[in-house]
């Protein structure tokens, strides 16, 4: 699952780089929103990782507190 995210992130980074380095502000396929898509995907991945870590920490805390 993480590998899929990695591939998508690498693709988005490449597209965003091409968008930023193109002369007229649009990429080869004529779209101009790759940077926003990139930022949204990075935020989504970070939120997913954060929620996973948070739930794991809550689980460990509860387990250590009540010694389940």
PDB file with one MODEL, atoms N, CA, C and O in Angstrom:
MODEL        1
ATOM      1  N   UNK A   1       0.826  -1.198   0.000  1.00  0.00           N
ATOM      2  CA  UNK A   1       0.000   0.000   0.000  1.00  0.00           C
ATOM      3  C   UNK A   1       0.867   1.257   0.000  1.00  0.00           C
ATOM      4  O   UNK A   1       0.595   2.220  -0.716  1.00  0.00           O
ATOM      5  N   UNK A   2       1.924   1.222   0.826  1.00  0.00           N
ATOM      6  CA  UNK A   2       2.817   2.371   0.886  1.00  0.00           C
ATOM      7  C   UNK A   2       3.546   2.565  -0.439  1.00  0.00           C
ATOM      8  O   UNK A   2       3.840   3.693  -0.834  1.00  0.00           O
ATOM      9  N   UNK A   3       3.838   1.453  -1.127  1.00  0.00           N
ATOM     10  CA  UNK A   3       4.522   1.549  -2.413  1.00  0.00           C
ATOM     11  C   UNK A   3       3.651   2.281  -3.433  1.00  0.00           C
ATOM     12  O   UNK A   3       4.153   3.048  -4.255  1.00  0.00           O
ATOM     13  N   UNK A   4       2.337   2.036  -3.370  1.00  0.00           N
ATOM     14  CA  UNK A   4       1.422   2.726  -4.289  1.00  0.00           C
ATOM     15  C   UNK A   4       1.465   4.223  -4.030  1.00  0.00           C
ATOM     16  O   UNK A   4       1.548   5.017  -4.967  1.00  0.00           O
ATOM     17  N   UNK A   5       1.407   4.617  -2.740  1.00  0.00           N
ATOM     18  CA  UNK A   5       1.504   6.035  -2.388  1.00  0.00           C
ATOM     19  C   UNK A   5       2.801   6.628  -2.907  1.00  0.00           C
ATOM     20  O   UNK A   5       2.823   7.747  -3.420  1.00  0.00           O
ATOM     21  N   UNK A   6       3.894   5.862  -2.770  1.00  0.00           N
ATOM     22  CA  UNK A   6       5.204   6.348  -3.172  1.00  0.00           C
ATOM     23  C   UNK A   6       5.242   6.626  -4.681  1.00  0.00           C
ATOM     24  O   UNK A   6       5.759   7.650  -5.127  1.00  0.00           O
ATOM     25  N   UNK A   7       4.684   5.690  -5.449  1.00  0.00           N
ATOM     26  CA  UNK A   7       4.663   5.863  -6.903  1.00  0.00           C
ATOM     27  C   UNK A   7       3.832   7.087  -7.274  1.00  0.00           C
ATOM     28  O   UNK A   7       4.238   7.890  -8.114  1.00  0.00           O
ATOM     29  N   UNK A   8       2.650   7.228  -6.632  1.00  0.00           N
ATOM     30  CA  UNK A   8       1.796   8.380  -6.920  1.00  0.00           C
ATOM     31  C   UNK A   8       2.492   9.677  -6.547  1.00  0.00           C
ATOM     32  O   UNK A   8       2.402  10.666  -7.275  1.00  0.00           O
ATOM     33  N   UNK A   9       3.190   9.679  -5.409  1.00  0.00           N
ATOM     34  CA  UNK A   9       3.878  10.879  -4.958  1.00  0.00           C
ATOM     35  C   UNK A   9       5.006  11.241  -5.917  1.00  0.00           C
ATOM     36  O   UNK A   9       5.178  12.412  -6.256  1.00  0.00           O
ATOM     37  N   UNK A  10       5.779  10.241  -6.358  1.00  0.00           N
ATOM     38  CA  UNK A  10       6.864  10.509  -7.304  1.00  0.00           C
ATOM     39  C   UNK A  10       6.326  11.057  -8.610  1.00  0.00           C
ATOM     40  O   UNK A  10       6.910  11.975  -9.186  1.00  0.00           O
ATOM     41  N   UNK A  11       5.202  10.497  -9.091  1.00  0.00           N
ATOM     42  CA  UNK A  11       4.587  10.991 -10.317  1.00  0.00           C
ATOM     43  C   UNK A  11       4.134  12.430 -10.144  1.00  0.00           C
ATOM     44  O   UNK A  11       4.355  13.270 -11.016  1.00  0.00           O
ATOM     45  N   UNK A  12       3.490  12.712  -8.999  1.00  0.00           N
ATOM     46  CA  UNK A  12       3.018  14.067  -8.746  1.00  0.00           C
ATOM     47  C   UNK A  12       4.177  15.044  -8.656  1.00  0.00           C
ATOM     48  O   UNK A  12       4.091  16.165  -9.156  1.00  0.00           O
ATOM     49  N   UNK A  13       5.268  14.618  -8.014  1.00  0.00           N
ATOM     50  CA  UNK A  13       6.439  15.493  -7.906  1.00  0.00           C
ATOM     51  C   UNK A  13       7.007  15.804  -9.277  1.00  0.00           C
ATOM     52  O   UNK A  13       7.375  16.945  -9.555  1.00  0.00           O
ATOM     53  N   UNK A  14       7.082  14.796 -10.136  1.00  0.00           N
ATOM     54  CA  UNK A  14       7.597  15.008 -11.488  1.00  0.00           C
ATOM     55  C   UNK A  14       6.708  15.978 -12.252  1.00  0.00           C
ATOM     56  O   UNK A  14       7.198  16.902 -12.903  1.00  0.00           O
ATOM     57  N   UNK A  15       5.387  15.762 -12.169  1.00  0.00           N
ATOM     58  CA  UNK A  15       4.467  16.640 -12.876  1.00  0.00           C
ATOM     59  C   UNK A  15       4.538  18.061 -12.334  1.00  0.00           C
ATOM     60  O   UNK A  15       4.494  19.025 -13.098  1.00  0.00           O
ATOM     61  N   UNK A  16       4.649  18.190 -11.017  1.00  0.00           N
ATOM     62  CA  UNK A  16       4.738  19.524 -10.428  1.00  0.00           C
ATOM     63  C   UNK A  16       6.028  20.223 -10.863  1.00  0.00           C
ATOM     64  O   UNK A  16       6.027  21.426 -11.124  1.00  0.00           O
ATOM     65  N   UNK A  17       7.123  19.468 -10.940  1.00  0.00           N
ATOM     66  CA  UNK A  17       8.391  20.045 -11.380  1.00  0.00           C
ATOM     67  C   UNK A  17       8.288  20.510 -12.830  1.00  0.00           C
ATOM     68  O   UNK A  17       8.754  21.595 -13.178  1.00  0.00           O
ATOM     69  N   UNK A  18       7.670  19.675 -13.674  1.00  0.00           N
ATOM     70  CA  UNK A  18       7.495  20.070 -15.069  1.00  0.00           C
ATOM     71  C   UNK A  18       6.619  21.310 -15.172  1.00  0.00           C
ATOM     72  O   UNK A  18       6.863  22.188 -16.001  1.00  0.00           O
ATOM     73  N   UNK A  19       5.601  21.375 -14.328  1.00  0.00           N
ATOM     74  CA  UNK A  19       4.702  22.533 -14.331  1.00  0.00           C
ATOM     75  C   UNK A  19       5.454  23.790 -13.919  1.00  0.00           C
ATOM     76  O   UNK A  19       5.287  24.848 -14.527  1.00  0.00           O
ATOM     77  N   UNK A  20       6.290  23.672 -12.876  1.00  0.00           N
ATOM     78  CA  UNK A  20       7.005  24.844 -12.369  1.00  0.00           C
ATOM     79  C   UNK A  20       8.065  25.323 -13.352  1.00  0.00           C
ATOM     80  O   UNK A  20       8.347  26.519 -13.432  1.00  0.00           O
ATOM     81  N   UNK A  21       8.654  24.393 -14.101  1.00  0.00           N
ATOM     82  CA  UNK A  21       9.747  24.772 -14.989  1.00  0.00           C
ATOM     83  C   UNK A  21       9.265  25.096 -16.410  1.00  0.00           C
ATOM     84  O   UNK A  21      10.063  25.489 -17.261  1.00  0.00           O
ATOM     85  N   UNK A  22       7.954  24.931 -16.665  1.00  0.00           N
ATOM     86  CA  UNK A  22       7.471  25.256 -18.006  1.00  0.00           C
ATOM     87  C   UNK A  22       7.349  26.772 -18.153  1.00  0.00           C
ATOM     88  O   UNK A  22       7.186  27.491 -17.168  1.00  0.00           O
ATOM     89  N   UNK A  23       7.431  27.246 -19.394  1.00  0.00           N
ATOM     90  CA  UNK A  23       7.555  28.675 -19.643  1.00  0.00           C
ATOM     91  C   UNK A  23       6.244  29.427 -19.381  1.00  0.00           C
ATOM     92  O   UNK A  23       6.265  30.513 -18.801  1.00  0.00           O
ATOM     93  N   UNK A  24       5.108  28.864 -19.800  1.00  0.00           N
ATOM     94  CA  UNK A  24       3.878  29.642 -19.791  1.00  0.00           C
ATOM     95  C   UNK A  24       2.943  29.278 -18.639  1.00  0.00           C
ATOM     96  O   UNK A  24       1.786  29.700 -18.634  1.00  0.00           O
ATOM     97  N   UNK A  25       3.414  28.513 -17.676  1.00  0.00           N
ATOM     98  CA  UNK A  25       2.599  28.214 -16.508  1.00  0.00           C
ATOM     99  C   UNK A  25       1.670  27.044 -16.671  1.00  0.00           C
ATOM    100  O   UNK A  25       0.947  26.707 -15.733  1.00  0.00           O
ATOM    101  N   UNK A  26       1.658  26.409 -17.826  1.00  0.00           N
ATOM    102  CA  UNK A  26       0.853  25.204 -18.000  1.00  0.00           C
ATOM    103  C   UNK A  26       1.778  24.060 -18.391  1.00  0.00           C
ATOM    104  O   UNK A  26       2.809  24.276 -19.029  1.00  0.00           O
ATOM    105  N   UNK A  27       1.410  22.861 -18.013  1.00  0.00           N
ATOM    106  CA  UNK A  27       2.239  21.706 -18.332  1.00  0.00           C
ATOM    107  C   UNK A  27       1.942  21.229 -19.752  1.00  0.00           C
ATOM    108  O   UNK A  27       1.160  21.840 -20.480  1.00  0.00           O
ATOM    109  N   UNK A  28       2.579  20.132 -20.122  1.00  0.00           N
ATOM    110  CA  UNK A  28       2.473  19.649 -21.499  1.00  0.00           C
ATOM    111  C   UNK A  28       1.038  19.290 -21.880  1.00  0.00           C
ATOM    112  O   UNK A  28       0.640  19.441 -23.035  1.00  0.00           O
ATOM    113  N   UNK A  29       0.256  18.809 -20.895  1.00  0.00           N
ATOM    114  CA  UNK A  29      -1.123  18.422 -21.216  1.00  0.00           C
ATOM    115  C   UNK A  29      -2.106  19.561 -21.003  1.00  0.00           C
ATOM    116  O   UNK A  29      -3.317  19.356 -21.089  1.00  0.00           O
ATOM    117  N   UNK A  30      -1.601  20.760 -20.725  1.00  0.00           N
ATOM    118  CA  UNK A  30      -2.456  21.927 -20.654  1.00  0.00           C
ATOM    119  C   UNK A  30      -3.102  22.172 -19.311  1.00  0.00           C
ATOM    120  O   UNK A  30      -3.917  23.084 -19.179  1.00  0.00           O
ATOM    121  N   UNK A  31      -2.759  21.383 -18.312  1.00  0.00           N
ATOM    122  CA  UNK A  31      -3.347  21.592 -16.984  1.00  0.00           C
ATOM    123  C   UNK A  31      -2.419  22.444 -16.138  1.00  0.00           C
ATOM    124  O   UNK A  31      -1.198  22.376 -16.278  1.00  0.00           O
ATOM    125  N   UNK A  32      -3.009  23.252 -15.253  1.00  0.00           N
ATOM    126  CA  UNK A  32      -2.195  24.167 -14.454  1.00  0.00           C
ATOM    127  C   UNK A  32      -2.386  23.952 -12.961  1.00  0.00           C
ATOM    128  O   UNK A  32      -1.985  24.805 -12.170  1.00  0.00           O
ATOM    129  N   UNK A  33      -2.983  22.847 -12.555  1.00  0.00           N
ATOM    130  CA  UNK A  33      -3.287  22.650 -11.130  1.00  0.00           C
ATOM    131  C   UNK A  33      -2.464  21.534 -10.500  1.00  0.00           C
ATOM    132  O   UNK A  33      -2.856  21.004  -9.461  1.00  0.00           O
ATOM    133  N   UNK A  34      -1.346  21.165 -11.092  1.00  0.00           N
ATOM    134  CA  UNK A  34      -0.570  20.049 -10.564  1.00  0.00           C
ATOM    135  C   UNK A  34       0.014  20.362  -9.198  1.00  0.00           C
ATOM    136  O   UNK A  34       0.126  19.474  -8.354  1.00  0.00           O
ATOM    137  N   UNK A  35       0.391  21.624  -8.969  1.00  0.00           N
ATOM    138  CA  UNK A  35       0.982  21.982  -7.682  1.00  0.00           C
ATOM    139  C   UNK A  35      -0.055  21.812  -6.574  1.00  0.00           C
ATOM    140  O   UNK A  35       0.264  21.334  -5.485  1.00  0.00           O
ATOM    141  N   UNK A  36      -1.294  22.204  -6.858  1.00  0.00           N
ATOM    142  CA  UNK A  36      -2.342  22.064  -5.847  1.00  0.00           C
ATOM    143  C   UNK A  36      -2.667  20.594  -5.601  1.00  0.00           C
ATOM    144  O   UNK A  36      -2.905  20.188  -4.464  1.00  0.00           O
ATOM    145  N   UNK A  37      -2.676  19.802  -6.665  1.00  0.00           N
ATOM    146  CA  UNK A  37      -2.890  18.359  -6.512  1.00  0.00           C
ATOM    147  C   UNK A  37      -1.759  17.759  -5.692  1.00  0.00           C
ATOM    148  O   UNK A  37      -1.994  16.910  -4.832  1.00  0.00           O
ATOM    149  N   UNK A  38      -0.545  18.192  -5.951  1.00  0.00           N
ATOM    150  CA  UNK A  38       0.612  17.692  -5.201  1.00  0.00           C
ATOM    151  C   UNK A  38       0.486  18.037  -3.725  1.00  0.00           C
ATOM    152  O   UNK A  38       0.688  17.180  -2.866  1.00  0.00           O
ATOM    153  N   UNK A  39       0.150  19.301  -3.426  1.00  0.00           N
ATOM    154  CA  UNK A  39       0.026  19.705  -2.026  1.00  0.00           C
ATOM    155  C   UNK A  39      -1.086  18.927  -1.336  1.00  0.00           C
ATOM    156  O   UNK A  39      -0.930  18.503  -0.190  1.00  0.00           O
ATOM    157  N   UNK A  40      -2.210  18.736  -2.029  1.00  0.00           N
ATOM    158  CA  UNK A  40      -3.327  18.000  -1.442  1.00  0.00           C
ATOM    159  C   UNK A  40      -2.950  16.541  -1.185  1.00  0.00           C
ATOM    160  O   UNK A  40      -3.324  15.976  -0.157  1.00  0.00           O
ATOM    161  N   UNK A  41      -2.214  15.932  -2.112  1.00  0.00           N
ATOM    162  CA  UNK A  41      -1.833  14.530  -1.919  1.00  0.00           C
ATOM    163  C   UNK A  41      -0.839  14.391  -0.776  1.00  0.00           C
ATOM    164  O   UNK A  41      -0.912  13.435  -0.003  1.00  0.00           O
ATOM    165  N   UNK A  42       0.096  15.341  -0.661  1.00  0.00           N
ATOM    166  CA  UNK A  42       1.052  15.294   0.450  1.00  0.00           C
ATOM    167  C   UNK A  42       0.328  15.464   1.777  1.00  0.00           C
ATOM    168  O   UNK A  42       0.614  14.753   2.740  1.00  0.00           O
ATOM    169  N   UNK A  43      -0.624  16.420   1.830  1.00  0.00           N
ATOM    170  CA  UNK A  43      -1.387  16.623   3.064  1.00  0.00           C
ATOM    171  C   UNK A  43      -2.202  15.385   3.405  1.00  0.00           C
ATOM    172  O   UNK A  43      -2.299  15.007   4.572  1.00  0.00           O
ATOM    173  N   UNK A  44      -2.785  14.757   2.401  1.00  0.00           N
ATOM    174  CA  UNK A  44      -3.561  13.545   2.644  1.00  0.00           C
ATOM    175  C   UNK A  44      -2.707  12.412   3.186  1.00  0.00           C
ATOM    176  O   UNK A  44      -3.115  11.701   4.105  1.00  0.00           O
ATOM    177  N   UNK A  45      -1.519  12.245   2.614  1.00  0.00           N
ATOM    178  CA  UNK A  45      -0.620  11.183   3.078  1.00  0.00           C
ATOM    179  C   UNK A  45      -0.161  11.470   4.505  1.00  0.00           C
ATOM    180  O   UNK A  45      -0.121  10.568   5.342  1.00  0.00           O
ATOM    181  N   UNK A  46       0.188  12.739   4.782  1.00  0.00           N
ATOM    182  CA  UNK A  46       0.613  13.093   6.137  1.00  0.00           C
ATOM    183  C   UNK A  46      -0.507  12.885   7.139  1.00  0.00           C
ATOM    184  O   UNK A  46      -0.267  12.413   8.251  1.00  0.00           O
ATOM    185  N   UNK A  47      -1.743  13.234   6.753  1.00  0.00           N
ATOM    186  CA  UNK A  47      -2.877  13.033   7.659  1.00  0.00           C
ATOM    187  C   UNK A  47      -3.098  11.560   7.938  1.00  0.00           C
ATOM    188  O   UNK A  47      -3.376  11.171   9.073  1.00  0.00           O
ATOM    189  N   UNK A  48      -2.976  10.736   6.898  1.00  0.00           N
ATOM    190  CA  UNK A  48      -3.140   9.288   7.085  1.00  0.00           C
ATOM    191  C   UNK A  48      -2.081   8.731   8.017  1.00  0.00           C
ATOM    192  O   UNK A  48      -2.389   7.952   8.918  1.00  0.00           O
ATOM    193  N   UNK A  49      -0.830   9.128   7.805  1.00  0.00           N
ATOM    194  CA  UNK A  49       0.257   8.660   8.676  1.00  0.00           C
ATOM    195  C   UNK A  49       0.030   9.147  10.099  1.00  0.00           C
ATOM    196  O   UNK A  49       0.215   8.393  11.054  1.00  0.00           O
ATOM    197  N   UNK A  50      -0.371  10.408  10.239  1.00  0.00           N
ATOM    198  CA  UNK A  50      -0.600  10.975  11.561  1.00  0.00           C
ATOM    199  C   UNK A  50      -1.701  10.255  12.313  1.00  0.00           C
ATOM    200  O   UNK A  50      -1.559   9.974  13.503  1.00  0.00           O
ATOM    201  N   UNK A  51      -2.802   9.951  11.630  1.00  0.00           N
ATOM    202  CA  UNK A  51      -3.910   9.251  12.292  1.00  0.00           C
ATOM    203  C   UNK A  51      -3.487   7.840  12.701  1.00  0.00           C
ATOM    204  O   UNK A  51      -3.858   7.361  13.773  1.00  0.00           O
ATOM    205  N   UNK A  52      -2.707   7.176  11.838  1.00  0.00           N
ATOM    206  CA  UNK A  52      -2.246   5.828  12.167  1.00  0.00           C
ATOM    207  C   UNK A  52      -1.356   5.851  13.401  1.00  0.00           C
ATOM    208  O   UNK A  52      -1.543   5.055  14.321  1.00  0.00           O
ATOM    209  N   UNK A  53      -0.386   6.767  13.420  1.00  0.00           N
ATOM    210  CA  UNK A  53       0.522   6.878  14.566  1.00  0.00           C
ATOM    211  C   UNK A  53      -0.254   7.245  15.826  1.00  0.00           C
ATOM    212  O   UNK A  53      -0.001   6.701  16.900  1.00  0.00           O
ATOM    213  N   UNK A  54      -1.208   8.178  15.686  1.00  0.00           N
ATOM    214  CA  UNK A  54      -1.990   8.627  16.832  1.00  0.00           C
ATOM    215  C   UNK A  54      -2.791   7.481  17.435  1.00  0.00           C
ATOM    216  O   UNK A  54      -2.793   7.302  18.653  1.00  0.00           O
ATOM    217  N   UNK A  55      -3.470   6.707  16.599  1.00  0.00           N
ATOM    218  CA  UNK A  55      -4.268   5.597  17.120  1.00  0.00           C
ATOM    219  C   UNK A  55      -3.372   4.542  17.765  1.00  0.00           C
ATOM    220  O   UNK A  55      -3.747   3.931  18.766  1.00  0.00           O
ATOM    221  N   UNK A  56      -2.187   4.332  17.190  1.00  0.00           N
ATOM    222  CA  UNK A  56      -1.253   3.368  17.783  1.00  0.00           C
ATOM    223  C   UNK A  56      -0.785   3.844  19.159  1.00  0.00           C
ATOM    224  O   UNK A  56      -0.711   3.054  20.101  1.00  0.00           O
ATOM    225  N   UNK A  57      -0.467   5.148  19.273  1.00  0.00           N
ATOM    226  CA  UNK A  57      -0.015   5.687  20.556  1.00  0.00           C
ATOM    227  C   UNK A  57      -1.118   5.617  21.602  1.00  0.00           C
ATOM    228  O   UNK A  57      -0.855   5.307  22.764  1.00  0.00           O
ATOM    229  N   UNK A  58      -2.360   5.905  21.193  1.00  0.00           N
ATOM    230  CA  UNK A  58      -3.491   5.798  22.121  1.00  0.00           C
ATOM    231  C   UNK A  58      -3.636   4.363  22.606  1.00  0.00           C
ATOM    232  O   UNK A  58      -3.847   4.121  23.794  1.00  0.00           O
ATOM    233  N   UNK A  59      -3.524   3.419  21.689  1.00  0.00           N
ATOM    234  CA  UNK A  59      -3.636   2.002  22.037  1.00  0.00           C
ATOM    235  C   UNK A  59      -2.552   1.603  23.037  1.00  0.00           C
ATOM    236  O   UNK A  59      -2.835   0.928  24.027  1.00  0.00           O
ATOM    237  N   UNK A  60      -1.304   2.025  22.776  1.00  0.00           N
ATOM    238  CA  UNK A  60      -0.194   1.678  23.663  1.00  0.00           C
ATOM    239  C   UNK A  60      -0.392   2.323  25.033  1.00  0.00           C
ATOM    240  O   UNK A  60      -0.136   1.692  26.059  1.00  0.00           O
ATOM    241  N   UNK A  61      -0.845   3.570  25.055  1.00  0.00           N
ATOM    242  CA  UNK A  61      -1.064   4.260  26.329  1.00  0.00           C
ATOM    243  C   UNK A  61      -2.128   3.558  27.155  1.00  0.00           C
ATOM    244  O   UNK A  61      -1.938   3.324  28.349  1.00  0.00           O
ATOM    245  N   UNK A  62      -3.251   3.220  26.523  1.00  0.00           N
ATOM    246  CA  UNK A  62      -4.331   2.535  27.240  1.00  0.00           C
ATOM    247  C   UNK A  62      -3.852   1.172  27.739  1.00  0.00           C
ATOM    248  O   UNK A  62      -4.167   0.760  28.855  1.00  0.00           O
ATOM    249  N   UNK A  63      -3.091   0.485  26.898  1.00  0.00           N
ATOM    250  CA  UNK A  63      -2.624  -0.845  27.284  1.00  0.00           C
ATOM    251  C   UNK A  63      -1.690  -0.769  28.488  1.00  0.00           C
ATOM    252  O   UNK A  63      -1.768  -1.595  29.397  1.00  0.00           O
ATOM    253  N   UNK A  64      -0.806   0.230  28.488  1.00  0.00           N
ATOM    254  CA  UNK A  64       0.140   0.339  29.601  1.00  0.00           C
ATOM    255  C   UNK A  64      -0.551   0.836  30.865  1.00  0.00           C
ATOM    256  O   UNK A  64      -0.145   0.495  31.976  1.00  0.00           O
ATOM    257  N   UNK A  65      -1.593   1.642  30.694  1.00  0.00           N
ATOM    258  CA  UNK A  65      -2.280   2.195  31.862  1.00  0.00           C
ATOM    259  C   UNK A  65      -3.103   1.126  32.582  1.00  0.00           C
ATOM    260  O   UNK A  65      -3.099   1.047  33.811  1.00  0.00           O
ATOM    261  N   UNK A  66      -3.808   0.305  31.802  1.00  0.00           N
ATOM    262  CA  UNK A  66      -4.700  -0.683  32.411  1.00  0.00           C
ATOM    263  C   UNK A  66      -4.113  -2.090  32.392  1.00  0.00           C
ATOM    264  O   UNK A  66      -4.735  -3.035  32.877  1.00  0.00           O
ATOM    265  N   UNK A  67      -2.905  -2.228  31.826  1.00  0.00           N
ATOM    266  CA  UNK A  67      -2.175  -3.496  31.796  1.00  0.00           C
ATOM    267  C   UNK A  67      -3.032  -4.630  31.249  1.00  0.00           C
ATOM    268  O   UNK A  67      -3.199  -5.675  31.878  1.00  0.00           O
ATOM    269  N   UNK A  68      -3.560  -4.394  30.072  1.00  0.00           N
ATOM    270  CA  UNK A  68      -4.397  -5.412  29.415  1.00  0.00           C
ATOM    271  C   UNK A  68      -3.484  -6.525  28.896  1.00  0.00           C
ATOM    272  O   UNK A  68      -3.965  -7.493  28.306  1.00  0.00           O
TER     273      UNK A  68
ENDMDL
END
